[in-house]
Amino acid sequence: MIMRVLKATCVIAALAAGGVLLVLPGPLQAFEARTTAELLRLFLGYRAQGSPAGTPAVQFGPNSLSDAVRVSAECSSAPVLALLSISTAALLAGRADQVDRLLLATVTAGGFFFVVNLVRLVGVCWALARFGDQGFRVAHVYLGSVVSLAGLVGAAAVYLATAGMWSARLRGPGPQRASVPAR
């Protein structure tokens, strides 16, 4: 009985988290902007400021706050994290025995994609500061798409491996024990 209540609570929480991320991505976007600003400061030595005036954006530059990038809902990790959360809710509803593994898979895969998206945002900001508008377009549209796709595939692999869904059938047979004939 306790496991059923726990499972139902987890399903509702995962659905609610996914819904909130879809409907109200703003707080996550602002957090991503502030974190990107900190990473620009830490790794590139840029002057940077996240979310000026409540807008999910990063103002930055090597010497001054001359450039800015807005973290839109599409450039945020919110849609992927929402999909991950809602998918977990659906899987939790059908698998009574794997609550802990599915929740751990959601957290690890979500964290993985979040970090990959931050790397993408830092790269886009660096390209704008270093190469101007042309660098921004290339980094945002082409390289950013490749990084996001790789992050999505990586997050899916992390999710499947952590949840224990990486089936032995996909890996193929493991090492076989040799049988020794009896004499």
BELWOPE-V164838 format. One record per residue. SS is DSSP state (alpha for helix, beta for strand, coil for the rest). D_FIRST is the distance of its C-alpha to the first C-alpha in whole Angstrom. Layout:
BEGIN
ss=SS d_first=D_FIRST
ss=SS d_first=D_FIRST
END
This chain:
BEGIN
ss=coil d_first=0
ss=alpha d_first=4
ss=alpha d_first=5
ss=alpha d_first=5
ss=alpha d_first=6
ss=alpha d_first=9
ss=alpha d_first=10
ss=alpha d_first=11
ss=alpha d_first=12
ss=alpha d_first=14
ss=alpha d_first=15
ss=alpha d_first=17
ss=alpha d_first=18
ss=alpha d_first=20
ss=alpha d_first=21
ss=alpha d_first=23
ss=alpha d_first=24
ss=alpha d_first=26
ss=alpha d_first=27
ss=alpha d_first=29
ss=alpha d_first=30
ss=alpha d_first=32
ss=alpha d_first=33
ss=coil d_first=34
ss=coil d_first=35
ss=alpha d_first=38
ss=alpha d_first=36
ss=alpha d_first=35
ss=alpha d_first=39
ss=alpha d_first=40
ss=alpha d_first=39
ss=alpha d_first=40
ss=alpha d_first=43
ss=alpha d_first=43
ss=alpha d_first=42
ss=alpha d_first=45
ss=alpha d_first=47
ss=alpha d_first=46
ss=alpha d_first=46
ss=alpha d_first=50
ss=alpha d_first=51
ss=alpha d_first=50
ss=alpha d_first=51
ss=alpha d_first=53
ss=coil d_first=55
ss=coil d_first=55
ss=beta d_first=55
ss=beta d_first=52
ss=beta d_first=50
ss=beta d_first=47
ss=coil d_first=46
ss=alpha d_first=49
ss=alpha d_first=49
ss=alpha d_first=45
ss=coil d_first=46
ss=coil d_first=44
ss=beta d_first=47
ss=beta d_first=49
ss=beta d_first=52
ss=beta d_first=54
ss=beta d_first=57
ss=coil d_first=59
ss=coil d_first=61
ss=coil d_first=60
ss=coil d_first=57
ss=coil d_first=59
ss=beta d_first=56
ss=beta d_first=53
ss=beta d_first=50
ss=beta d_first=48
ss=coil d_first=44
ss=coil d_first=43
ss=coil d_first=40
ss=coil d_first=41
ss=coil d_first=42
ss=coil d_first=39
ss=coil d_first=36
ss=alpha d_first=34
ss=alpha d_first=34
ss=alpha d_first=33
ss=alpha d_first=30
ss=alpha d_first=29
ss=alpha d_first=29
ss=alpha d_first=27
ss=alpha d_first=24
ss=alpha d_first=24
ss=alpha d_first=24
ss=alpha d_first=21
ss=alpha d_first=19
ss=alpha d_first=20
ss=alpha d_first=19
ss=alpha d_first=16
ss=alpha d_first=15
ss=alpha d_first=16
ss=coil d_first=15
ss=coil d_first=11
ss=coil d_first=13
ss=coil d_first=16
ss=alpha d_first=14
ss=alpha d_first=16
ss=alpha d_first=19
ss=alpha d_first=19
ss=alpha d_first=19
ss=alpha d_first=22
ss=alpha d_first=24
ss=alpha d_first=24
ss=alpha d_first=25
ss=alpha d_first=28
ss=alpha d_first=29
ss=alpha d_first=29
ss=alpha d_first=31
ss=alpha d_first=34
ss=alpha d_first=35
ss=alpha d_first=35
ss=alpha d_first=38
ss=alpha d_first=39
ss=alpha d_first=40
ss=alpha d_first=41
ss=alpha d_first=44
ss=alpha d_first=45
ss=alpha d_first=45
ss=alpha d_first=47
ss=alpha d_first=49
ss=alpha d_first=50
ss=alpha d_first=51
ss=alpha d_first=53
ss=alpha d_first=55
ss=alpha d_first=56
ss=alpha d_first=58
ss=alpha d_first=59
ss=alpha d_first=60
ss=alpha d_first=60
ss=alpha d_first=59
ss=alpha d_first=60
ss=alpha d_first=58
ss=alpha d_first=55
ss=alpha d_first=55
ss=alpha d_first=55
ss=alpha d_first=52
ss=alpha d_first=50
ss=alpha d_first=50
ss=alpha d_first=51
ss=alpha d_first=50
ss=alpha d_first=47
ss=alpha d_first=46
ss=alpha d_first=46
ss=alpha d_first=44
ss=alpha d_first=41
ss=alpha d_first=41
ss=alpha d_first=41
ss=alpha d_first=38
ss=alpha d_first=36
ss=alpha d_first=37
ss=alpha d_first=36
ss=alpha d_first=33
ss=alpha d_first=31
ss=alpha d_first=32
ss=alpha d_first=31
ss=alpha d_first=28
ss=alpha d_first=28
ss=alpha d_first=29
ss=alpha d_first=26
ss=alpha d_first=23
ss=coil d_first=24
ss=coil d_first=26
ss=coil d_first=29
ss=coil d_first=30
ss=alpha d_first=32
ss=alpha d_first=33
ss=alpha d_first=35
ss=alpha d_first=36
ss=coil d_first=38
ss=coil d_first=38
ss=coil d_first=38
ss=coil d_first=40
ss=coil d_first=41
ss=coil d_first=42
ss=coil d_first=45
ss=coil d_first=46
ss=coil d_first=49
ss=coil d_first=51
ss=coil d_first=51
ss=coil d_first=55
END
